[in-house]
Amino acid sequence: MELKDIKIKRNVLLNPGPATTTDTVKLAQVVPDICPREKEFAGLMHGLRGDLLKIVHADPKEYTSVLFTGSGTINIDICLNSLLPEGKKALIVNNGAYSTRAVEVCQYYGLPHIDLRSSVFELPDLALVERTLQENPDIALVYTTHHETGTGILNPIREIGALAHKYGAISVFDTTSSLAMIPIDVQRDNVDFCMASAQKGIMAMSGLSFIIGRTDVIVRSKDYPKRSYYCNLFLQYDYFEKTGEMHFTPPVQTIYATIQALKEYFAEGEDAKWARHLRVNKALHEGLAALGLKEAIDPAIQSGLVISVLYPDMEKWNFERVHDYCYERGFTIYPGKISTTNTFRLCSLGAIDEEDIHRFIPVLREAIEAL
Ligand SMILES: *Cc1c(COP(=O)(O)O)cnc(C)c1O
């Protein structure tokens, strides 16, 4: 029997990553053992780093990508602790759980920061962002989450990036749940730094995260305060430049899967892939409406990738039981992340299409009826 003939049970993951992967990506991990210090492996990582730049249309003369072993949160940690000069402040434009995570990173490192917190149900107030920049000329870094996965809101990074640049700050955006799904162009969208990990938009496995950013800023950050050893952006960048390798052990199998997933990404194409995610999202909206389920966020400001569904007003409602019913039938639904409102989430990441949703909605209906 050949590897390609192996049958793997297919689950439809409607959680916000890790996402459903193709069998070809899963099987790409089954390779002969290799020491990642071999030149052959460095060559693979070199190609991978170049392909990541292409996803966000970054010019390799201005931008670089740096790989890390870890889940997506490692990128938030690295960008904030590595890119803030001595005596300067970070501005966190915060309308959700993932930007709150960035605020917590600032707190843990004792980084001077402003937590510009606003309603998790709305877009941030750009006039207030501008006023805050005017009043605080020591802000050197403006941070927000592109797609706030906790609610499903899509934040205006292009406008926030333009404001950062107007006031001489760099822009750092958490694009973990948008990159390789929603088209991003670092020039057009005023992105100095963005980030993601392999298990979300790219549709590979967890364990590999990466930061794409301006090379000149990374080089300059060499002289910024050193706040972490394992999570220092310049140190990892410099090691890649000098040796072509990660400073410490890379997630070898995940890297093989990611390389296969990138082949599939470019074969599908940026626009066709985004259209597919939107098709899945539309089928979810329609299915929810047919079941009489309501959404927590105004569709006009949604990303098209995550829907926060309000718990139905039903005495017997029990999310766990609905989850278990769907899970047993191959569909994974996910709890909400809005502290003030009871919601669950349905996401359109991964190697799925509208037919999967057409099979899922009747299962969700049965699950609710079974209560
Ligand atoms: C998934 C995600 C992360 C990373 O979460 P991990 O659990 O560390 O992988 C970070 N930011 C956003 C917006 C995300 O959706």
The ligand as a Gaussian input file, in Angstrom:
#p B3LYP/6-31G(d) Opt

LIG

0 1
 C       -5.472000      31.773000      16.882000
 C       -5.076000      33.158000      17.125000
 C       -3.891000      33.460000      17.806000
 C       -2.976000      32.411000      18.346000
 O       -3.516000      31.554000      19.268000
 P       -2.704000      30.252000      19.706000
 O       -3.667000      29.536000      20.580000
 O       -1.480000      30.701000      20.418000
 O       -2.368000      29.521000      18.440000
 C       -3.537000      34.781000      17.916000
 N       -4.308000      35.758000      17.425000
 C       -5.448000      35.520000      16.774000
 C       -6.240000      36.661000      16.237000
 C       -5.880000      34.208000      16.605000
 O       -7.032000      33.957000      15.948000

